[in-house]
Structures are given as C-alpha cells and as structure tokens.
Amino acid sequence: MPLSPRMENIFLIVGLGNPGAEYAKTRHNAGFLLVEKLAADWKCDWAGEKKFRARIAKIDRPDKRILLCQPQTFMNLSGETVGALANFYRLPLGRILVAADDADLPVGTLRLRKNGSSGGHHGLESIEQHLASRDFARLKIGIGRQDGLREITGHVLGRFDPGEDKTLEKVLERAARQVETWVDAGVEKAMQLNGAVGPETEEKKK
C-alpha cells in the first residue's frame, strides 16, 4: 500500500552516512549501520526513492507506520532528504529521530537527546537547516577520536578496529532497543538506555 502524505502516526528514523562501497562500515556511517540493523530485525526490505534521494524501508504496525531512511546525498547534504520527507509526509518534529556518529563520545557510548546542538556534525547541521529547527531527537553513537589529533577526517572515514567489533555489535543492539522504545514509549523513556555499552553492562540489563 503506498503511503499517503495525510496518513497519521508516521515515524521517520534516519541513519546518517555516505553512500557507496568505499564508505560501508566506516565510523562515519554508524547511523547507516543502525538503520540496517533495524531493517534486518524488523524483516523489511530497502527500496530506492529517487524523489527523496534516499533508500527507504517501511514497517507497518497496527497503529503506526515507521520509515527507515538512508539519505543518498552524502553526509553534508542530508537535510535535503530529511526536509523533503518531513514536508511530504507532514511530519511533526517529535516523530523524527536521526542517528549519527559522534567523535566526542568514546566507542561504546550512546547518547539520545530530544533536541540540541549538532556538535559540529555536518549531517546534523544540514538537517537543522532544512527543518529550520533543532527540535528533533538525535541519537549519537560514539566513535571516539585519535589522541592528540585535531584533524579527524581520516579517523571518521576509517573502519572500526577489529578489537572494537564486539563492542559495536552491542552498541547497535542497545541502540535498536532505544529506537523501539522511542517509537513505543517516547523519548524520555528511551533516554534511560543512554550510557556506556559493553558485554558486562548488557548482561546487567537483561
């Protein structure tokens, strides 16, 4: 069934990253990795949407529809996709969540906020510009930074170290639960899952 722009209870979950095989599974694509996990967990398929310059996966529930989105504009123009989707589906800001990497957070850390600063993240800056607001939820996934280096381009466009793979797996598991909680119970409840993630902390939460 095609989506109607007048359909109520649509939730948009955007994972930020860069398209193309050369960027796959890089630190800067942490948002892409999260929505890919959600699509796999919810058993939904991706489809290209040229008018939005995005890959979209759609999940129907009895009382709501969820859109997973990977902008295909490259990171710095992500707002073009998000703004177009928000306008077309007439989405209130409270039903938009954006997942992005954050070099100021250590690997293994999650921080969900209902609004706030881009923290210098160009993808978030673009979205704020196109939505003309900072009042949308953002889930920041820690990717760390190299000690003593101010220039981090090479770091964020690099892949996670082999020793970080297990932590990344746990991070994405917890982040997926945060997103589900945000959809079902709201941002305040989902924020209770913020913090450091690792094998020990995950065992305690089970």
C-alpha positions as CSV (number, residue, x, y, z in Angstrom):
1,M,0.0,0.0,0.0
2,P,1.5,3.4,-0.9
3,L,2.0,5.9,1.8
4,S,-0.4,8.8,1.8
5,P,1.0,12.2,2.9
6,R,-2.1,12.6,5.1
7,M,-1.5,9.3,6.9
8,E,-1.2,9.8,10.7
9,N,1.3,8.3,13.1
10,I,4.2,8.1,10.7
11,F,7.6,7.9,12.4
12,L,10.8,8.7,10.5
13,I,14.1,7.2,11.6
14,V,17.1,8.5,9.7
15,G,20.6,6.9,9.8
16,L,23.3,9.2,8.6
17,G,26.2,8.1,6.5
18,N,27.8,8.3,3.0
19,P,26.6,6.0,0.1
20,G,29.0,3.7,-1.7
21,A,31.0,0.6,-1.0
22,E,34.1,2.6,-0.1
23,Y,32.2,4.1,2.9
24,A,30.5,1.0,4.0
25,K,31.0,0.1,7.7
26,T,33.2,3.2,8.4
27,R,32.9,5.1,11.6
28,H,31.1,8.0,9.9
29,N,28.4,5.5,8.7
30,A,27.4,4.4,12.2
31,G,23.9,5.8,11.5
32,F,23.6,3.7,8.4
33,L,24.7,0.6,10.4
34,L,21.9,1.2,12.9
35,V,19.0,1.5,10.4
36,E,20.4,-1.5,8.6
37,K,20.2,-3.5,11.8
38,L,16.6,-2.2,12.4
39,A,15.6,-3.3,8.9
40,A,17.0,-6.7,9.5
41,D,15.4,-7.1,12.9
42,W,12.0,-5.9,11.5
43,K,12.4,-8.0,8.4
44,C,11.7,-5.2,5.9
45,D,13.3,-4.5,2.5
46,W,15.1,-1.4,1.3
47,A,13.9,0.4,-1.9
48,G,15.4,3.4,-3.7
49,E,13.2,6.6,-3.6
50,K,14.6,8.9,-6.3
51,K,12.4,11.8,-5.4
52,F,13.8,11.8,-1.9
53,R,17.3,10.8,-2.9
54,A,17.2,8.1,-0.3
55,R,16.9,4.4,0.5
56,I,13.7,3.7,2.4
57,A,12.4,0.7,4.3
58,K,8.8,0.7,5.5
59,I,7.4,-1.1,8.5
60,D,3.6,-1.3,9.2
61,R,2.2,-1.8,12.7
62,P,-1.4,-1.8,13.7
63,D,-1.4,1.8,14.9
64,K,1.6,3.4,13.1
65,R,4.0,3.2,10.2
66,I,7.7,3.5,10.5
67,L,10.1,4.8,7.8
68,L,13.8,3.9,8.0
69,C,15.9,6.2,5.8
70,Q,19.4,6.3,4.5
71,P,20.0,9.6,2.6
72,Q,21.9,9.1,-0.6
73,T,23.0,12.8,-0.8
74,F,26.3,12.3,1.0
75,M,26.6,13.4,4.6
76,N,26.8,17.2,4.3
77,L,23.5,17.4,2.3
78,S,21.5,15.0,4.4
79,G,19.0,17.8,5.2
80,E,17.8,17.8,1.6
81,T,16.4,14.3,2.0
82,V,15.1,14.7,5.6
83,G,13.4,18.1,4.8
84,A,11.7,16.6,1.7
85,L,10.4,13.6,3.6
86,A,9.2,15.8,6.5
87,N,7.4,18.1,4.1
88,F,5.8,15.4,2.0
89,Y,4.5,13.4,5.0
90,R,3.8,16.5,7.1
91,L,5.8,15.1,9.9
92,P,5.8,16.8,13.3
93,L,9.4,17.2,14.6
94,G,8.5,14.9,17.5
95,R,8.2,12.0,15.2
96,I,11.7,12.4,13.6
97,L,14.8,10.7,15.0
98,V,18.2,11.0,13.5
99,A,21.1,8.6,14.3
100,A,24.6,9.9,13.7
101,D,28.2,9.2,14.7
102,D,29.9,11.4,17.4
103,A,33.7,11.6,17.6
104,D,33.4,13.3,21.0
105,L,31.9,10.2,22.6
106,P,34.1,7.1,23.2
107,V,33.4,4.0,21.2
108,G,30.7,2.1,23.2
109,T,28.7,5.1,24.3
110,L,25.2,6.1,23.3
111,R,23.5,9.5,23.9
112,L,19.9,10.2,22.9
113,R,18.5,13.7,23.3
114,K,15.1,15.1,22.2
115,N,16.9,18.2,20.7
116,G,20.1,20.1,21.0
117,S,23.3,21.1,19.2
118,S,24.8,19.5,16.1
119,G,28.1,19.4,17.9
120,G,29.8,20.4,14.6
121,H,28.4,17.3,12.8
122,H,27.8,18.5,9.2
123,G,24.9,16.0,8.6
124,L,23.0,17.2,11.6
125,E,23.8,20.8,10.7
126,S,22.2,20.3,7.3
127,I,19.1,18.7,8.8
128,E,18.7,21.6,11.3
129,Q,19.0,24.0,8.4
130,H,16.3,22.3,6.2
131,L,13.9,21.7,9.1
132,A,14.6,25.2,10.4
133,S,14.7,23.7,13.9
134,R,16.9,21.7,16.4
135,D,13.8,20.2,18.0
136,F,14.1,16.7,16.7
137,A,15.5,13.6,18.5
138,R,19.1,12.7,17.8
139,L,20.8,9.5,18.8
140,K,24.6,9.9,18.9
141,I,26.8,6.8,18.6
142,G,30.3,7.2,19.9
143,I,33.1,6.6,17.5
144,G,35.9,8.1,19.6
145,R,38.9,10.1,18.2
146,Q,42.6,9.6,18.0
147,D,44.6,11.0,20.8
148,G,46.4,14.2,20.1
149,L,44.9,14.8,16.6
150,R,42.7,17.7,15.8
151,E,42.1,16.7,12.2
152,I,39.7,13.7,12.4
153,T,38.7,13.2,8.8
154,G,40.9,10.2,8.3
155,H,39.6,8.7,11.6
156,V,35.9,9.1,10.9
157,L,36.2,7.8,7.4
158,G,38.2,4.8,8.6
159,R,36.7,1.5,9.7
160,F,36.3,0.3,13.3
161,D,39.3,-1.6,14.6
162,P,39.0,-5.4,14.9
163,G,39.0,-5.2,18.7
164,E,36.0,-2.8,18.6
165,D,33.8,-5.1,16.6
166,K,32.2,-6.8,19.6
167,T,31.5,-3.5,21.3
168,L,30.0,-2.2,18.1
169,E,27.7,-5.2,17.9
170,K,26.5,-4.5,21.5
171,V,26.1,-0.8,20.8
172,L,23.9,-1.4,17.8
173,E,21.8,-3.9,19.8
174,R,21.2,-1.3,22.5
175,A,20.6,1.5,20.0
176,A,18.0,-0.6,18.3
177,R,16.2,-1.1,21.6
178,Q,16.4,2.7,22.2
179,V,14.8,3.4,18.8
180,E,12.0,0.9,19.5
181,T,11.4,2.4,22.9
182,W,11.3,5.9,21.4
183,V,8.6,4.8,18.9
184,D,6.5,2.9,21.5
185,A,7.1,4.9,24.8
186,G,8.6,8.2,23.9
187,V,12.0,9.9,24.0
188,E,12.2,10.3,27.8
189,K,11.8,6.6,28.4
190,A,14.3,5.8,25.6
191,M,16.9,8.2,27.1
192,Q,17.1,5.8,30.1
193,L,19.2,3.5,27.8
194,N,21.9,6.1,27.4
195,G,25.4,5.5,28.5
196,A,28.3,3.1,28.1
197,V,27.7,-0.2,26.3
198,G,29.7,-3.4,26.7
199,P,29.3,-7.1,27.4
200,E,29.2,-6.5,31.2
201,T,26.6,-3.7,31.1
202,E,24.4,-5.5,28.6
203,E,24.4,-8.6,30.9
204,K,23.2,-6.5,33.8
205,K,20.4,-5.0,31.7
206,K,19.0,-8.4,30.7
